[in-house]
Amino acid sequence: MGTEEAHDDHGHHLPAVEDWPRGFGEASWWPFVTALGAAGVYVAAALYILGRGDGAIVSPIAGPAALVVTIGIFLVGLYGWVYHAFVIKFWERDADAKSANKLRWGMLAFLGSELATFGALFGYYFYIRAGDWGSIFVGVPDLTTSLVIGNTLILILSSITLHYAHVAIRDNDRAKFIGGLAVTLLLGVVFIGGQIYEYYEFIIHEGFTLTSGFFASAFFGLTGLHGLHVSLGAVLLGIVFVRALLGQYSAERHVSVSTASMYWHFVDVVWVFLVVVLYVGAEVGA
């Protein structure tokens, strides 16, 4: 051929670019790296279980060490994925409405998988909860404290400030946009800190731990999974915030703001449902 066929590889020399279907963007290893990190969390959990007790077959430190490594892999993969999906599009100025719609639908598909994950865990909880629990709430501390009420209000407020920031960038008001993002990110960090402090109070002062019974396992499992999602959302908002400080985004170009907002609002709704089911439900059941 007289001319070299162009490929959508953005100069990154990623795998199988020649065979990648047109219209699907560049081929990338980042989704696989992210999936590997996520799958490693389950391996770390298995190693933690195998390292407990007198009959442990692996070192007690193997589980926590594997968890740190796999979370690092997950975050690196997520960063690479987000960078190539969003940031490179901005710098090359080739994002169009069609690409933006693909990214929004991609986020909706991802949120659908997240909804299925939480739905499965809540389904398991409701199945167990429907049985004869009798004394299952014995030893469960008072969960509906001022801390969880304050944390809930903080997370709801963060959704409001993020919506305010989103509206501001659609109006090309960059000052309000950056201010709203900064406040949202701060509220998210405060929420994560509040949840860590709540765990500290329950575990150290109340003796309420992951192994305290069926309800304790459900409580720490669901709230811990949600806390991981909030932390992930804070990372996404942090990337958006840094990009905003670098002068990116406008009324016409803000697709990553939209997708990050969708994710943040999703975790907020899940938290409200979680508070009603676990926190208030435990008080009613007790």
N, C-alpha and C positions, 0 to 999 in steps of 0.2 A: 504494500500500500504506500502511496506517495506521502500521506500525512499520518502522523502518529495519532492514534485514537485517544481522545481525552477520557480520563476517568475521574470520578468524584472521590479522590483519595486525599485531597487537601495537602498533599506533600508529606503525609505522615508514614507512607510505606507500610500500611496496615495489611493484614493477611487477605489473600483471595480477592484483591480488588478487581482483577480481571474478570472474575466469575460472578461478581456481585451484581444482582439485578438492578437495572437502571430505575431511578425514582425512589430507591430505598436508602439513599445516603451512602456513607462510607462503611466498609466492613471494619469491624472493631472487635478487639478482645476484651474491652472494658466490661461489657455485661457479664462475660464469663468470669472475670476476676471478681466482680461484685458478688456473683452467685456463689463462687468458691468461698469467699469470706463469710457469707451468710450461712452456708452449709457447715462451715467449720464451727459455728456456735454450737450446733448439735453434737459435734464430735467432742468439743470442750466439755459439754454437759455430761456426756458419757464418761469421759476421763475423770471428771470430778466425782461421779458416783463410784467408779472403779477404784478410786484412790481413798475411799472412806473406810473406816473400821479397821479391825485387827487383821482381817483377811484381804486387805488392799493388795491389788496386783499391779498397781502403778503408783508412782510417787504422788503424795497429796498435792504437790505443787503443779503437777502436770495439767490438771484441769484449768486452774486460773491462768497459768502461763499460755496454754493453748487459746484461751478466751481472748487474752490481750493481743496475741498474734493475729487471730482471725478477725477481730474487730478492726485491727490496723489494716489488714488486707481489704476488708469490706469498705472502709473509709477511703482508701487509696483508689479502689475500683470505682466507687461512687464519684469521687472527685474527677477521675479521668472521663467517666461516662458523662457527667454533667458538663464538663469543659468542652468535650467534643460535640455534645448535643446542643449546647446553648452558646457558649462563649465564642467558639470558632465561627459560628454563624454570624455573630455580631461583627467581629473584626473583619471578616471577608465581605460583609455587606451584601450577602447573597440570599438572606432569608426573605421569603415571600409569604403571602397569606396561606398558601398551600402547605408550606413547611410548618408554619405556626399551628395550623389545624392538626397536622400529624402529631406534633408534640403535645398538644392539649389532649387529643384522643389517647395518646400513649400514657399520659398521666392518669386519665380516667380508667384505662385498662389496669394500670398499676394499683390504683385505689380500689378497683374491683377485687383484685387479688388480696389486698390488705383487708377488705371487708370480709372476704371469705375466711381469712386467717382468724380474725377476731370472732367472726360468727361461729366458727368451729369450736373455739375455746369457750365461748359463752354457752354454746349448745351443750358441751360437755358439763359445764358448771350447772346448767339448768337440769340436766339429766340426773346428776348426783343430788342436786338440791331437792328434786321431787321425791326422793326416797325418805326413809325414816331417819331424820337427822338427830332427833332426840337431844342428845347432849353435845351436838357438834359445835355449838357456839360457846360451850363452857371454856373459860380461859381466854376468850377473845376480848381484847380491851375495847374501850369506847373508841369507835372509829370516826364518828361524826364530831370531831373536835373543831375548834376554831381554825386550826392549821389547814385542814382539808377544805373548809369553807373558804378561807382566804386564798388558798391555792386555786380553787375552782374559779373564784372571781378574777384572779390574776390571768388565768388562761382565757377566760371569756373576754376580758378587757383586751388581751393581746390580739384576738380575732378582730375586734373593733378597730384597733389602731392599724392593723395590717390592711383592713378594708379601706380605711382612711388614706393610707399610703398608696394603695392601688388606684383609688379614685384620683388622687393627686397627680400621679404620673400620666393617667389618661387625659388629664387637663393640662399637662406639661408644666405643672408646678413642682419643680425639682426640690425646692427647699422643704416643702411640706412632705414630699415623697421620702426624702432622706430622713427627716425627723420622725415620720411615722414608722419607718423601718427600724430606726435606732431604738425607739421606745418598745416596739414589738420584740426585738431581739433581747433587750434588757428584761422584759417581762418573762420571756421564755427561759432565760437563764435563772431568774428568781424562782420560777416554778420548779425547775429541775433541782435547784438547791433546797427548796421546800420539801420536795419528795424525798430527797436524801436525808434531810433532817427528820422527817416523819419515820423513815425506816430506822434511823438511829434510836429514836424514842421507843418504837415498838420492840426492837430487838434487844437493846441494852437495858432499858428501864422496865419494860413490860414482859420481857421474856417471850414475846410473840415472834416466832421465827418461821422459816419456810417448812420446817419439820414439825410444826405444832398441830398438825391435823389436816383434814381435807380442805377445810375452809382456808386455812393459812396458805396451803399450796396454791389454791385458786387465787387468793388475794395477791400474793407476791408474784405469782406467774403473770397474771393479767396486768397488774399495775407496773410490774417491771418491764413487760413487753411494751406497754404504753409509754413508759419513761424512755425506753430506747427510741421509740418513734419520735417523741418530742425532741430528744437530743439530735436525731437525724434531721428533723425539721429546722432546728436551730443552726445546724451546719449549712443547710440549703439557704436559709435566710442570711447567714453570715456571708456566703458567696455572693448573693444578690446585693447585700449591703456594700461589700467591697467594690463590686462592679459599679454600683451607683456612685460611690465616692470617686471612681475613676472617670466619671462623666458619661457613662453608658445609660441606655434606656431613654425613651421618648414616648410621646403619645402614640406613635406608629410602631415602635419597636420595644415591646415589653412582655414578650411571650413567657420568658422565664419567671417574671414577676407573677404572672397569672397562674402558672403551674405550681410555683412554690406556695402561693396563696391557697390554691385548691388543697394541697397536702396539709397545710397548717390548719385550715378550717376543719378538715377531716379528723385530725387528731383531737381537736377541741370537742367535736361532737361525740367522738368515742369516749372521751374523758367524762363528759356529762352523763352518758349512759352508764359508764362504769361506776360512777359515784352513786347513782340511783340503785344499781343492781347490787353492788358489793357493800358499800358503806351504809347506805340507808337500809338495804336488805338485811344486813347483819343485825342492825338495831331492831328491826321488826321481828326477825327470826328469834332473837334473844328474848 
